[in-house]
Every structure is written in C-alpha cells, then in structure tokens.
Amino acid sequence: MTTPADVRNVRDPELPGRLLAVERDALIPLLRGRAEEDFARPVVACPGWTVRDVLAHCSAALTRVVERRFEKGVFSPASNDRDIAERADWTNARVLDELERGMTGAGPVIAKAGGPLDAVALGEWVHAGDVREAFGEPGAYAGAGLPYALALLAQVTSARGHLPLHADLDDADEPLRLGDASGERPPARYIGDGPTLVRLYAGRPVDGASYELAGAEAAELNVFGD
C-alpha cells in the first residue's frame, strides 16, 4: 500500500527544469529591460555582490551544470568568486545570454543526475528573487515560479533528511510537508505565506513578515548553509 509519505518522497526529476523554465520566462525579459546602471545595484542577500555579480554567478553555475564541469571545490565561495571574475569583461547582454542558455539547458542534466543537483535549480530561483528585491520589484520571492519552488524545496529537504516541518500556507490549498519523513523527530510547524517560508529556508531576511514557527529555530531551516 502506498502512503502519502511514500508519494511525497518520490523524486520528480523534471521539477527542477520546470522551475528554471518558468523563471527564465519571467526573469530574462525583466533583466533585458533594465538600464545598465541597475546591474550595479547592491544585493542585500549577498553582501559585497551587485546584481551583475549575482547574475554572473548564476549563469556560470548553470553553464557548469550543462557542461558537466564539477572540479574539486566547485560552488565554493572561492570558485564562485573566480567565475564572477572570469566574466568581469563581459557585457551585461553577454551574461544574460549565458544565463538564458543555462536556464534552458540545465534541466535535462539535473534530471539525469538523480538528485544531487536539484538544489542548484532552487538556488537559481532564490537568486532571481534576490535580484528582484534589489530592483524593488514587488513579490520578489513569489510569482509564477513559487509553487514549483515550494515543491522543489520539499523534494530537496526530504532527500537531505532535513528537519521535518509541516507548513500551513496562506496561499496554498494543501499543507506542505518538508524534510525527514521518518517520524524520528516531531515535525516543526509553520503558519504563514509561501514567500516567507522560502526566505527562511534560504537564509534571507524576513523582517516585518507575519508568520508562526514552532518546534524549530529559524536558523535551523537554512538549506544553503551560512
């Protein structure tokens, strides 16, 4: 007999690619319509980085996935800084071209990888929210990609055995269950909206947000480390 927990733990290999495609169609037109000086705006969630730096990091990461280049230390802070530096002389348009290609081509590679790269797609979506926030766009971590991002967050946290959490979302009909489904630890409880939940799991500021979290500290939710 198949239980809801069994179904929840089955990986959907196409989900990361769907998230990237939806975000590509929303983000790339926004970026191509911005003035050059907007790419120099600071990104609060990534201290020391500009919008341009975040986009260069994202495009480089997806290119690595597409080309299957995963040398030792890949995606470390030092590796990320090198990727950004390698694109320092590129035009913004060239960075966006690479980003668009990566968001188009990375999905099938992530699907075939079996799970270890799923978080890359989630991280790309979060960084898109970081950029929208730097631009002052409303709903920075919302939009058409949010349902896919939440589903992928549940998939990633389950695969990693992250702490269990039951989320009652204001903007969803069904509760979302994240993390370890073994039952060894009672699930924490979250009540609030989806974008705030994403911010918590991504280690982004939630100042002024209205939510309830019981059974866990906010810092425990961060899936991307420090």
Secondary structure, DSSP 8 states (H G I E B T S, - for coil): ---HHHHHTS--TTHHHHHHHHHHHHHHHHHHTS-GGGGG-B-TTSTT-BHHHHHHHHHHHHHHHHHT---TTTTSHHHHHHHHHHTTTS-HHHHHHHHHHHHHHHHHHHHHHTSTTHHHHHHHHHHHHHHHHHHT-SSTT-STTHHHHHHHHHHHHHHTT---EEEEETT-SS-EEES--SSSS--EEEEE-HHHHHHHHHT---TT---EEESS-HHHH-SS--
